[in-house]
Amino acid sequence: MAHGNGMESFLASLKRARHGTFHAMSLEGLHRDADEFAGRHGSRARNTVDRMTNIVACMVGRSLSFRELIG
């Protein structure tokens, strides 16, 4: 009993983000956008506080210099 409802939901949220947030996506950056929405899709059952706690916990010990950001 396999179905594609989950994939349709994921693609629908990616499409909504393209029209609402990003306005344009390139093939070069599509893998990053898909990774971001895969993370969002995987955590959709959790509440906002749990999501934010997880994001902050993943940021501890990591840094990104301005040079790396724009390079």
Backbone as ProteinMPNN parsed JSONL, in Angstrom:
{"seq_chain_A": "MAHGNGMESFLASLKRARHGTFHAMSLEGLHRDADEFAGRHGSRARNTVDRMTNIVACMVGRSLSFRELIG", "coords_chain_A": {"N_chain_A": [[0.837, -1.181, 0.0], [1.537, 1.509, -1.08], [1.811, 5.025, -1.477], [1.759, 8.33, -2.933], [1.272, 10.613, -1.432], [2.766, 11.914, 0.569], [4.995, 12.82, -0.845], [3.767, 14.524, -2.653], [2.846, 16.473, -0.865], [5.281, 17.49, 0.086], [6.403, 18.549, -2.296], [4.453, 20.438, -2.88], [4.763, 22.261, -0.749], [7.341, 23.165, -1.299], [6.894, 24.383, -3.756], [5.085, 26.412, -2.986], [6.81, 27.946, -1.409], [8.596, 28.838, -3.315], [7.022, 30.59, -4.796], [6.197, 32.326, -2.777], [8.317, 33.038, -0.957], [11.029, 32.765, -1.939], [10.931, 33.417, -4.678], [12.543, 32.969, -6.9], [14.387, 30.252, -8.102], [17.406, 28.548, -8.64], [19.058, 26.05, -10.634], [21.536, 25.473, -9.603], [21.34, 26.012, -6.861], [19.255, 24.481, -6.051], [19.451, 22.032, -4.669], [20.123, 22.835, -2.083], [17.833, 24.273, -1.327], [15.945, 22.207, -1.463], [16.966, 20.532, 0.549], [16.568, 22.164, 2.795], [13.756, 22.289, 2.877], [13.186, 19.613, 3.17], [14.049, 19.192, 5.76], [12.238, 20.886, 7.104], [9.846, 19.608, 6.439], [10.181, 17.173, 7.687], [10.051, 17.878, 10.37], [7.529, 18.799, 10.876], [5.534, 17.839, 12.552], [6.21, 18.508, 15.098], [6.075, 20.965, 17.774], [6.466, 24.59, 17.733], [8.326, 25.577, 19.636], [9.872, 23.311, 20.219], [11.021, 22.885, 17.698], [12.559, 25.253, 17.413], [14.317, 24.974, 19.571], [15.754, 22.72, 18.759], [17.017, 23.725, 16.447], [18.681, 25.742, 17.529], [20.278, 24.145, 19.173], [21.675, 22.715, 17.249], [23.249, 24.716, 16.236], [25.205, 25.312, 18.088], [28.607, 25.652, 18.699], [29.291, 25.984, 16.051], [30.368, 28.093, 13.433], [30.212, 30.75, 11.037], [32.023, 32.558, 8.897], [32.007, 35.917, 7.548], [33.322, 36.074, 5.139], [33.205, 33.402, 4.226], [30.472, 33.228, 3.941], [29.801, 35.017, 1.845], [31.492, 34.159, -0.116]], "CA_chain_A": [[0.0, 0.0, 0.0], [2.364, 2.707, -1.205], [1.141, 6.16, -2.109], [2.622, 9.486, -3.124], [0.736, 11.801, -0.774], [3.839, 12.62, 1.26], [5.812, 13.507, -1.842], [2.959, 15.641, -3.149], [2.851, 17.496, 0.17], [6.613, 18.093, 0.079], [6.545, 19.361, -3.501], [3.539, 21.575, -2.768], [5.367, 23.264, 0.133], [8.472, 23.729, -2.033], [6.327, 25.271, -4.77], [4.57, 27.592, -2.286], [7.951, 28.763, -0.99], [9.145, 29.476, -4.516], [6.168, 31.716, -5.149], [5.996, 33.242, -1.669], [9.504, 33.483, -0.233], [12.259, 32.845, -2.711], [10.578, 34.039, -5.958], [13.341, 32.399, -7.987], [15.297, 29.185, -7.699], [18.29, 28.144, -9.726], [19.451, 24.647, -10.559], [22.728, 25.371, -8.766], [20.982, 26.06, -5.455], [18.051, 23.695, -5.798], [19.706, 20.997, -3.659], [20.065, 23.472, -0.765], [16.427, 24.557, -1.047], [15.284, 20.924, -1.207], [17.413, 20.085, 1.87], [15.882, 22.978, 3.799], [12.353, 21.885, 2.981], [13.144, 18.252, 3.706], [14.114, 19.366, 7.214], [10.956, 21.436, 7.559], [8.813, 18.586, 6.266], [10.412, 16.142, 8.698], [9.765, 18.354, 11.721], [6.241, 19.489, 10.874], [4.647, 17.341, 13.609], [6.645, 19.064, 16.384], [5.62, 22.339, 17.982], [7.432, 25.619, 17.382], [9.392, 25.66, 20.641], [10.756, 22.165, 19.999], [11.782, 23.149, 16.464], [13.557, 26.291, 17.675], [15.317, 24.382, 20.459], [16.584, 21.853, 17.935], [17.838, 24.563, 15.57], [19.722, 26.37, 18.344], [21.198, 23.09, 19.605], [22.529, 22.377, 16.11], [24.126, 25.857, 15.959], [26.24, 25.413, 19.113], [29.93, 25.215, 18.263], [29.478, 26.213, 14.621], [30.443, 29.503, 13.067], [30.313, 31.025, 9.624], [32.594, 33.89, 8.711], [31.393, 36.686, 6.478], [34.019, 35.69, 3.913], [32.624, 32.137, 3.785], [29.078, 33.483, 3.586], [29.681, 35.661, 0.551], [32.439, 33.55, -1.058]], "C_chain_A": [[0.888, 1.253, 0.0], [1.556, 3.809, -1.891], [2.087, 7.352, -2.145], [2.145, 10.745, -2.428], [1.821, 12.611, -0.061], [4.704, 13.411, 0.302], [5.055, 14.693, -2.433], [2.947, 16.79, -2.156], [4.188, 18.231, 0.199], [6.779, 19.015, -1.12], [5.634, 20.582, -3.472], [4.134, 22.655, -1.866], [6.566, 23.919, -0.536], [7.984, 24.728, -3.088], [5.767, 26.54, -4.147], [5.699, 28.518, -1.858], [8.558, 29.482, -2.179], [8.332, 30.706, -4.885], [6.103, 32.758, -4.036], [7.251, 33.816, -1.058], [10.679, 33.737, -1.144], [12.081, 33.541, -4.057], [11.377, 33.511, -7.135], [14.264, 31.342, -7.405], [16.14, 28.822, -8.898], [18.622, 26.665, -9.569], [20.657, 24.457, -9.649], [22.379, 25.316, -7.282], [19.789, 25.207, -5.09], [18.267, 22.633, -4.725], [19.658, 21.592, -2.253], [18.624, 23.779, -0.378], [15.672, 23.27, -0.716], [15.693, 20.372, 0.157], [16.704, 20.85, 2.982], [14.443, 22.516, 3.98], [12.191, 20.437, 3.415], [13.216, 18.303, 5.23], [12.821, 19.912, 7.783], [9.855, 20.382, 7.504], [8.945, 17.504, 7.338], [10.049, 16.572, 10.107], [8.387, 18.997, 11.838], [5.312, 19.028, 11.989], [5.013, 17.924, 14.979], [6.149, 20.5, 16.53], [6.774, 23.318, 17.756], [8.595, 25.683, 18.359], [10.372, 24.506, 20.466], [11.604, 22.346, 18.749], [12.892, 24.156, 16.714], [14.667, 25.769, 18.581], [16.269, 23.492, 19.677], [17.517, 22.66, 17.036], [18.985, 25.193, 16.352], [20.736, 25.333, 18.806], [22.151, 22.693, 18.478], [23.52, 23.49, 15.788], [25.296, 25.95, 16.929], [27.552, 24.855, 18.574], [30.214, 25.414, 16.783], [29.549, 27.709, 14.361], [30.621, 29.622, 11.563], [30.832, 32.439, 9.473], [31.9, 34.591, 7.557], [32.024, 36.314, 5.146], [33.466, 34.37, 3.347], [31.187, 32.337, 3.285], [28.953, 34.071, 2.193], [30.545, 35.021, -0.523], [31.82, 32.473, -1.812]], "O_chain_A": [[0.959, 1.965, 1.002], [0.731, 3.547, -2.767], [3.105, 7.364, -1.453], [2.567, 11.843, -2.79], [1.799, 13.841, -0.082], [5.1, 14.539, 0.597], [5.642, 15.745, -2.683], [3.029, 17.953, -2.55], [4.223, 19.456, 0.323], [7.247, 20.144, -0.973], [5.999, 21.642, -3.98], [4.026, 23.842, -2.177], [6.788, 25.117, -0.356], [8.588, 25.783, -3.283], [5.94, 27.628, -4.697], [5.564, 29.74, -1.934], [8.991, 30.627, -2.053], [8.89, 31.742, -5.244], [5.967, 33.95, -4.316], [7.257, 34.985, -0.67], [11.264, 34.82, -1.119], [13.01, 34.198, -4.528], [10.918, 33.603, -8.274], [14.849, 31.53, -6.338], [15.655, 28.789, -10.029], [18.478, 26.103, -8.483], [20.797, 23.419, -9.002], [23.063, 24.633, -6.52], [19.353, 25.21, -3.939], [17.356, 22.359, -3.944], [19.201, 20.929, -1.322], [18.233, 23.571, 0.77], [14.855, 23.246, 0.204], [14.859, 19.799, 0.859], [16.291, 20.268, 3.985], [13.969, 22.37, 5.106], [11.156, 20.074, 3.975], [12.525, 17.547, 5.913], [12.356, 19.455, 8.827], [9.034, 20.282, 8.416], [7.945, 16.985, 7.833], [9.769, 15.727, 10.957], [8.116, 19.681, 12.824], [4.384, 19.755, 12.345], [4.219, 17.845, 15.917], [5.842, 21.166, 15.541], [7.924, 22.906, 17.606], [9.742, 25.83, 17.938], [11.583, 24.708, 20.557], [12.784, 21.995, 18.745], [14.029, 23.954, 16.287], [15.836, 26.093, 18.375], [17.475, 23.517, 19.919], [18.687, 22.308, 16.884], [20.128, 25.183, 15.896], [21.934, 25.614, 18.829], [23.311, 22.371, 18.733], [24.531, 23.238, 15.132], [26.29, 26.608, 16.622], [27.604, 23.738, 18.06], [31.288, 25.041, 16.311], [28.857, 28.493, 15.01], [31.119, 28.708, 10.906], [30.173, 33.401, 9.867], [31.286, 33.954, 6.7], [31.332, 36.245, 4.13], [33.281, 34.24, 2.137], [30.752, 31.693, 2.33], [28.078, 33.66, 1.431], [30.366, 35.297, -1.709], [32.474, 31.851, -2.65]]}, "name": "protein", "num_of_chains": 1, "seq": "MAHGNGMESFLASLKRARHGTFHAMSLEGLHRDADEFAGRHGSRARNTVDRMTNIVACMVGRSLSFRELIG"}
